[in-house]
Amino acid sequence: CRPGDVLSPEMDKVKTDTAGVAQSEEEQLICALFPQSGRQYVEKHRNGAT
C-alpha cells in the first residue's frame, strides 16, 4: 500500500472552496497549495495586478 492510497480525494472540496475565486484548475491548485497567499494572488491577478 502506498501512502497516497489511504488519502481521501480533496479536489472536489478545493473546487467548492474556490468557486468564487478560481476559474481554472491552475488557480484552484494555487489556492489549495497556498491557502492564504494563493487566494490573494489569484484575486489580484484577476483584477489586473501582477
PyMOL Python script that loads the backbone (N, CA, C, O; Angstrom):
from pymol import cmd

cmd.read_pdbstr("""\
ATOM      1  N   CYS A   1       0.848  -1.178   0.000  1.00  0.00           N
ATOM      2  CA  CYS A   1       0.000   0.000   0.000  1.00  0.00           C
ATOM      3  C   CYS A   1       0.897   1.247   0.000  1.00  0.00           C
ATOM      4  O   CYS A   1       1.836   1.357   0.789  1.00  0.00           O
ATOM      5  N   ARG A   2       0.588   2.163  -0.887  1.00  0.00           N
ATOM      6  CA  ARG A   2       1.338   3.416  -0.944  1.00  0.00           C
ATOM      7  C   ARG A   2       0.658   4.445  -0.036  1.00  0.00           C
ATOM      8  O   ARG A   2      -0.554   4.385   0.170  1.00  0.00           O
ATOM      9  N   PRO A   3       1.423   5.375   0.498  1.00  0.00           N
ATOM     10  CA  PRO A   3       0.821   6.376   1.390  1.00  0.00           C
ATOM     11  C   PRO A   3      -0.336   7.143   0.742  1.00  0.00           C
ATOM     12  O   PRO A   3      -1.318   7.457   1.415  1.00  0.00           O
ATOM     13  N   GLY A   4      -0.234   7.440  -0.529  1.00  0.00           N
ATOM     14  CA  GLY A   4      -1.289   8.181  -1.206  1.00  0.00           C
ATOM     15  C   GLY A   4      -2.573   7.397  -1.386  1.00  0.00           C
ATOM     16  O   GLY A   4      -3.628   7.979  -1.638  1.00  0.00           O
ATOM     17  N   ASP A   5      -2.494   6.079  -1.258  1.00  0.00           N
ATOM     18  CA  ASP A   5      -3.683   5.243  -1.425  1.00  0.00           C
ATOM     19  C   ASP A   5      -4.682   5.407  -0.284  1.00  0.00           C
ATOM     20  O   ASP A   5      -5.872   5.150  -0.465  1.00  0.00           O
ATOM     21  N   VAL A   6      -4.217   5.827   0.875  1.00  0.00           N
ATOM     22  CA  VAL A   6      -5.109   5.946   2.031  1.00  0.00           C
ATOM     23  C   VAL A   6      -5.653   7.370   2.217  1.00  0.00           C
ATOM     24  O   VAL A   6      -6.460   7.608   3.116  1.00  0.00           O
ATOM     25  N   LEU A   7      -5.222   8.306   1.384  1.00  0.00           N
ATOM     26  CA  LEU A   7      -5.720   9.674   1.468  1.00  0.00           C
ATOM     27  C   LEU A   7      -7.066   9.790   0.770  1.00  0.00           C
ATOM     28  O   LEU A   7      -7.311   9.142  -0.248  1.00  0.00           O
ATOM     29  N   SER A   8      -7.919  10.613   1.322  1.00  0.00           N
ATOM     30  CA  SER A   8      -9.210  10.835   0.668  1.00  0.00           C
ATOM     31  C   SER A   8      -9.037  11.889  -0.429  1.00  0.00           C
ATOM     32  O   SER A   8      -8.208  12.789  -0.290  1.00  0.00           O
ATOM     33  N   PRO A   9      -9.804  11.790  -1.509  1.00  0.00           N
ATOM     34  CA  PRO A   9      -9.717  12.788  -2.579  1.00  0.00           C
ATOM     35  C   PRO A   9     -10.168  14.156  -2.072  1.00  0.00           C
ATOM     36  O   PRO A   9     -11.176  14.264  -1.373  1.00  0.00           O
ATOM     37  N   GLU A  10      -9.420  15.193  -2.424  1.00  0.00           N
ATOM     38  CA  GLU A  10      -9.737  16.524  -1.922  1.00  0.00           C
ATOM     39  C   GLU A  10     -10.035  17.536  -3.018  1.00  0.00           C
ATOM     40  O   GLU A  10     -10.383  18.678  -2.718  1.00  0.00           O
ATOM     41  N   MET A  11      -9.909  17.147  -4.271  1.00  0.00           N
ATOM     42  CA  MET A  11     -10.090  18.115  -5.352  1.00  0.00           C
ATOM     43  C   MET A  11     -11.518  18.653  -5.410  1.00  0.00           C
ATOM     44  O   MET A  11     -11.717  19.828  -5.719  1.00  0.00           O
ATOM     45  N   ASP A  12     -12.507  17.821  -5.120  1.00  0.00           N
ATOM     46  CA  ASP A  12     -13.891  18.311  -5.120  1.00  0.00           C
ATOM     47  C   ASP A  12     -14.091  19.383  -4.057  1.00  0.00           C
ATOM     48  O   ASP A  12     -14.801  20.363  -4.286  1.00  0.00           O
ATOM     49  N   LYS A  13     -13.469  19.202  -2.897  1.00  0.00           N
ATOM     50  CA  LYS A  13     -13.556  20.204  -1.824  1.00  0.00           C
ATOM     51  C   LYS A  13     -12.863  21.494  -2.249  1.00  0.00           C
ATOM     52  O   LYS A  13     -13.363  22.587  -1.986  1.00  0.00           O
ATOM     53  N   VAL A  14     -11.720  21.367  -2.903  1.00  0.00           N
ATOM     54  CA  VAL A  14     -10.992  22.541  -3.390  1.00  0.00           C
ATOM     55  C   VAL A  14     -11.850  23.301  -4.398  1.00  0.00           C
ATOM     56  O   VAL A  14     -11.905  24.531  -4.362  1.00  0.00           O
ATOM     57  N   LYS A  15     -12.511  22.586  -5.286  1.00  0.00           N
ATOM     58  CA  LYS A  15     -13.352  23.232  -6.299  1.00  0.00           C
ATOM     59  C   LYS A  15     -14.485  24.024  -5.658  1.00  0.00           C
ATOM     60  O   LYS A  15     -14.784  25.135  -6.095  1.00  0.00           O
ATOM     61  N   THR A  16     -15.118  23.469  -4.630  1.00  0.00           N
ATOM     62  CA  THR A  16     -16.215  24.188  -3.977  1.00  0.00           C
ATOM     63  C   THR A  16     -15.696  25.346  -3.130  1.00  0.00           C
ATOM     64  O   THR A  16     -16.331  26.399  -3.064  1.00  0.00           O
ATOM     65  N   ASP A  17     -14.540  25.158  -2.478  1.00  0.00           N
ATOM     66  CA  ASP A  17     -13.977  26.217  -1.637  1.00  0.00           C
ATOM     67  C   ASP A  17     -13.489  27.413  -2.453  1.00  0.00           C
ATOM     68  O   ASP A  17     -13.491  28.538  -1.953  1.00  0.00           O
ATOM     69  N   THR A  18     -13.075  27.188  -3.687  1.00  0.00           N
ATOM     70  CA  THR A  18     -12.510  28.256  -4.506  1.00  0.00           C
ATOM     71  C   THR A  18     -13.443  28.676  -5.638  1.00  0.00           C
ATOM     72  O   THR A  18     -13.014  29.344  -6.579  1.00  0.00           O
ATOM     73  N   ALA A  19     -14.706  28.294  -5.554  1.00  0.00           N
ATOM     74  CA  ALA A  19     -15.652  28.551  -6.646  1.00  0.00           C
ATOM     75  C   ALA A  19     -15.783  30.037  -6.979  1.00  0.00           C
ATOM     76  O   ALA A  19     -15.905  30.386  -8.153  1.00  0.00           O
ATOM     77  N   GLY A  20     -15.761  30.902  -6.002  1.00  0.00           N
ATOM     78  CA  GLY A  20     -15.913  32.325  -6.265  1.00  0.00           C
ATOM     79  C   GLY A  20     -14.641  33.023  -6.685  1.00  0.00           C
ATOM     80  O   GLY A  20     -14.683  34.170  -7.132  1.00  0.00           O
ATOM     81  N   VAL A  21     -13.510  32.355  -6.551  1.00  0.00           N
ATOM     82  CA  VAL A  21     -12.223  32.984  -6.818  1.00  0.00           C
ATOM     83  C   VAL A  21     -11.543  32.382  -8.040  1.00  0.00           C
ATOM     84  O   VAL A  21     -11.230  33.090  -8.997  1.00  0.00           O
ATOM     85  N   ALA A  22     -11.320  31.091  -8.004  1.00  0.00           N
ATOM     86  CA  ALA A  22     -10.552  30.410  -9.048  1.00  0.00           C
ATOM     87  C   ALA A  22     -11.444  30.025 -10.221  1.00  0.00           C
ATOM     88  O   ALA A  22     -12.547  29.510 -10.039  1.00  0.00           O
ATOM     89  N   GLN A  23     -10.946  30.284 -11.431  1.00  0.00           N
ATOM     90  CA  GLN A  23     -11.710  29.943 -12.623  1.00  0.00           C
ATOM     91  C   GLN A  23     -11.075  28.806 -13.412  1.00  0.00           C
ATOM     92  O   GLN A  23     -11.723  28.220 -14.279  1.00  0.00           O
ATOM     93  N   SER A  24      -9.830  28.490 -13.127  1.00  0.00           N
ATOM     94  CA  SER A  24      -9.160  27.401 -13.832  1.00  0.00           C
ATOM     95  C   SER A  24      -8.622  26.399 -12.814  1.00  0.00           C
ATOM     96  O   SER A  24      -8.536  26.685 -11.620  1.00  0.00           O
ATOM     97  N   GLU A  25      -8.268  25.233 -13.310  1.00  0.00           N
ATOM     98  CA  GLU A  25      -7.695  24.220 -12.424  1.00  0.00           C
ATOM     99  C   GLU A  25      -6.367  24.700 -11.845  1.00  0.00           C
ATOM    100  O   GLU A  25      -6.035  24.390 -10.701  1.00  0.00           O
ATOM    101  N   GLU A  26      -5.613  25.456 -12.636  1.00  0.00           N
ATOM    102  CA  GLU A  26      -4.342  26.004 -12.161  1.00  0.00           C
ATOM    103  C   GLU A  26      -4.570  26.935 -10.966  1.00  0.00           C
ATOM    104  O   GLU A  26      -3.851  26.854  -9.970  1.00  0.00           O
ATOM    105  N   GLU A  27      -5.558  27.805 -11.063  1.00  0.00           N
ATOM    106  CA  GLU A  27      -5.869  28.711  -9.960  1.00  0.00           C
ATOM    107  C   GLU A  27      -6.376  27.948  -8.745  1.00  0.00           C
ATOM    108  O   GLU A  27      -6.079  28.325  -7.611  1.00  0.00           O
ATOM    109  N   GLN A  28      -7.135  26.886  -8.966  1.00  0.00           N
ATOM    110  CA  GLN A  28      -7.604  26.054  -7.858  1.00  0.00           C
ATOM    111  C   GLN A  28      -6.422  25.426  -7.129  1.00  0.00           C
ATOM    112  O   GLN A  28      -6.406  25.375  -5.900  1.00  0.00           O
ATOM    113  N   LEU A  29      -5.439  24.951  -7.880  1.00  0.00           N
ATOM    114  CA  LEU A  29      -4.262  24.340  -7.263  1.00  0.00           C
ATOM    115  C   LEU A  29      -3.443  25.364  -6.491  1.00  0.00           C
ATOM    116  O   LEU A  29      -2.918  25.062  -5.420  1.00  0.00           O
ATOM    117  N   ILE A  30      -3.330  26.582  -7.035  1.00  0.00           N
ATOM    118  CA  ILE A  30      -2.613  27.643  -6.325  1.00  0.00           C
ATOM    119  C   ILE A  30      -3.286  27.912  -4.979  1.00  0.00           C
ATOM    120  O   ILE A  30      -2.613  28.032  -3.956  1.00  0.00           O
ATOM    121  N   CYS A  31      -4.603  28.006  -4.987  1.00  0.00           N
ATOM    122  CA  CYS A  31      -5.349  28.252  -3.747  1.00  0.00           C
ATOM    123  C   CYS A  31      -5.239  27.078  -2.781  1.00  0.00           C
ATOM    124  O   CYS A  31      -5.219  27.277  -1.566  1.00  0.00           O
ATOM    125  N   ALA A  32      -5.168  25.858  -3.306  1.00  0.00           N
ATOM    126  CA  ALA A  32      -5.062  24.680  -2.443  1.00  0.00           C
ATOM    127  C   ALA A  32      -3.682  24.581  -1.808  1.00  0.00           C
ATOM    128  O   ALA A  32      -3.564  24.244  -0.629  1.00  0.00           O
ATOM    129  N   LEU A  33      -2.646  24.868  -2.574  1.00  0.00           N
ATOM    130  CA  LEU A  33      -1.282  24.747  -2.058  1.00  0.00           C
ATOM    131  C   LEU A  33      -0.907  25.894  -1.129  1.00  0.00           C
ATOM    132  O   LEU A  33      -0.154  25.707  -0.174  1.00  0.00           O
ATOM    133  N   PHE A  34      -1.437  27.085  -1.413  1.00  0.00           N
ATOM    134  CA  PHE A  34      -1.126  28.275  -0.622  1.00  0.00           C
ATOM    135  C   PHE A  34      -2.443  28.943  -0.221  1.00  0.00           C
ATOM    136  O   PHE A  34      -2.850  29.924  -0.844  1.00  0.00           O
ATOM    137  N   PRO A  35      -3.112  28.423   0.813  1.00  0.00           N
ATOM    138  CA  PRO A  35      -4.474  28.863   1.141  1.00  0.00           C
ATOM    139  C   PRO A  35      -4.651  30.373   1.314  1.00  0.00           C
ATOM    140  O   PRO A  35      -5.637  30.922   0.822  1.00  0.00           O
ATOM    141  N   GLN A  36      -3.747  31.049   1.984  1.00  0.00           N
ATOM    142  CA  GLN A  36      -3.938  32.475   2.219  1.00  0.00           C
ATOM    143  C   GLN A  36      -3.338  33.316   1.102  1.00  0.00           C
ATOM    144  O   GLN A  36      -4.037  34.105   0.466  1.00  0.00           O
ATOM    145  N   SER A  37      -2.060  33.149   0.870  1.00  0.00           N
ATOM    146  CA  SER A  37      -1.406  33.973  -0.143  1.00  0.00           C
ATOM    147  C   SER A  37      -1.849  33.592  -1.549  1.00  0.00           C
ATOM    148  O   SER A  37      -1.885  34.448  -2.433  1.00  0.00           O
ATOM    149  N   GLY A  38      -2.183  32.341  -1.773  1.00  0.00           N
ATOM    150  CA  GLY A  38      -2.634  31.910  -3.093  1.00  0.00           C
ATOM    151  C   GLY A  38      -3.950  32.546  -3.477  1.00  0.00           C
ATOM    152  O   GLY A  38      -4.127  32.992  -4.611  1.00  0.00           O
ATOM    153  N   ARG A  39      -4.863  32.588  -2.543  1.00  0.00           N
ATOM    154  CA  ARG A  39      -6.171  33.215  -2.803  1.00  0.00           C
ATOM    155  C   ARG A  39      -5.990  34.706  -3.086  1.00  0.00           C
ATOM    156  O   ARG A  39      -6.616  35.247  -3.997  1.00  0.00           O
ATOM    157  N   GLN A  40      -5.136  35.371  -2.307  1.00  0.00           N
ATOM    158  CA  GLN A  40      -4.872  36.791  -2.536  1.00  0.00           C
ATOM    159  C   GLN A  40      -4.238  37.010  -3.904  1.00  0.00           C
ATOM    160  O   GLN A  40      -4.597  37.944  -4.621  1.00  0.00           O
ATOM    161  N   TYR A  41      -3.293  36.142  -4.259  1.00  0.00           N
ATOM    162  CA  TYR A  41      -2.632  36.252  -5.557  1.00  0.00           C
ATOM    163  C   TYR A  41      -3.639  36.109  -6.696  1.00  0.00           C
ATOM    164  O   TYR A  41      -3.638  36.906  -7.634  1.00  0.00           O
ATOM    165  N   VAL A  42      -4.487  35.105  -6.614  1.00  0.00           N
ATOM    166  CA  VAL A  42      -5.464  34.866  -7.680  1.00  0.00           C
ATOM    167  C   VAL A  42      -6.423  36.049  -7.795  1.00  0.00           C
ATOM    168  O   VAL A  42      -6.749  36.471  -8.905  1.00  0.00           O
ATOM    169  N   GLU A  43      -6.875  36.585  -6.671  1.00  0.00           N
ATOM    170  CA  GLU A  43      -7.785  37.731  -6.709  1.00  0.00           C
ATOM    171  C   GLU A  43      -7.111  38.948  -7.332  1.00  0.00           C
ATOM    172  O   GLU A  43      -7.713  39.629  -8.162  1.00  0.00           O
ATOM    173  N   LYS A  44      -5.864  39.231  -6.941  1.00  0.00           N
ATOM    174  CA  LYS A  44      -5.143  40.378  -7.501  1.00  0.00           C
ATOM    175  C   LYS A  44      -4.844  40.158  -8.978  1.00  0.00           C
ATOM    176  O   LYS A  44      -4.981  41.076  -9.787  1.00  0.00           O
ATOM    177  N   HIS A  45      -4.440  38.958  -9.323  1.00  0.00           N
ATOM    178  CA  HIS A  45      -4.130  38.637 -10.713  1.00  0.00           C
ATOM    179  C   HIS A  45      -5.374  38.796 -11.587  1.00  0.00           C
ATOM    180  O   HIS A  45      -5.280  39.261 -12.722  1.00  0.00           O
ATOM    181  N   ARG A  46      -6.518  38.417 -11.068  1.00  0.00           N
ATOM    182  CA  ARG A  46      -7.776  38.525 -11.801  1.00  0.00           C
ATOM    183  C   ARG A  46      -8.135  39.998 -12.032  1.00  0.00           C
ATOM    184  O   ARG A  46      -8.750  40.338 -13.043  1.00  0.00           O
ATOM    185  N   ASN A  47      -7.749  40.870 -11.091  1.00  0.00           N
ATOM    186  CA  ASN A  47      -8.064  42.295 -11.206  1.00  0.00           C
ATOM    187  C   ASN A  47      -7.030  43.075 -12.005  1.00  0.00           C
ATOM    188  O   ASN A  47      -7.122  44.299 -12.099  1.00  0.00           O
ATOM    189  N   GLY A  48      -6.051  42.391 -12.578  1.00  0.00           N
ATOM    190  CA  GLY A  48      -5.086  43.050 -13.442  1.00  0.00           C
ATOM    191  C   GLY A  48      -3.747  43.350 -12.807  1.00  0.00           C
ATOM    192  O   GLY A  48      -2.838  43.798 -13.507  1.00  0.00           O
ATOM    193  N   ALA A  49      -3.583  43.128 -11.534  1.00  0.00           N
ATOM    194  CA  ALA A  49      -2.290  43.344 -10.883  1.00  0.00           C
ATOM    195  C   ALA A  49      -1.392  42.149 -11.153  1.00  0.00           C
ATOM    196  O   ALA A  49      -1.873  41.039 -11.383  1.00  0.00           O
ATOM    197  N   THR A  50      -0.091  42.381 -11.122  1.00  0.00           N
ATOM    198  CA  THR A  50       0.842  41.267 -11.350  1.00  0.00           C
ATOM    199  C   THR A  50       1.588  40.911 -10.112  1.00  0.00           C
ATOM    200  O   THR A  50       2.412  39.997 -10.130  1.00  0.00           O
TER     201      THR A  50
END
""", "prot")
cmd.dss("prot")
cmd.show_as("cartoon", "prot")
cmd.util.cbc("prot")
cmd.orient("prot")
